[in-house]
């Protein structure tokens, strides 16, 4: 008599594949949107942000230009501890030093801001939406006339999964808050 073996489908089993994409993608970021900490700023289902928490009322837009703006996410799972940790690292370059921006960047470093970044492909990624983002702000005047006079922001946050992407309805509602 054969023993009965029951196959269980685990919640973490993969459910889809992926075809080879076209070569029409661009790297880098076009815009940065910052907002102050809000518990659960988005409703997220299957990696998609589908709604905004009504307590999120103020969003501040930063225009980005050049090749120094990026987000890197590193999702590392550990079978020994049964955990998965995604470290999100954002690098943002803001040109030209001024007193108003310096004052805002002081507040950015002191607080627990969250962000949405728009990449050059029009995808909106929600960053730091669990606990906020810790920012390092480097202000530099440059040494040569052609060097950066501005700020380099490095933001780091941790979460359990890759960043949620905003759906079209959520993008429209989010941009109305800017």
Beta strands, then each sheet from edge to edge (+ up, - down):
strand 1: 29-35
strand 2: 42-45
strand 3: 48-52
strand 4: 60-63
strand 5: 70-78
strand 6: 83-95
strand 7: 114-119
strand 8: 124-127
strand 9: 134-140
strand 10: 150-159
strand 11: 165-166
sheet 1: 4+ 1- 7+ 8-
sheet 2: 2+ 3- 11-
sheet 3: 5+ 6- 10+ 9-
end
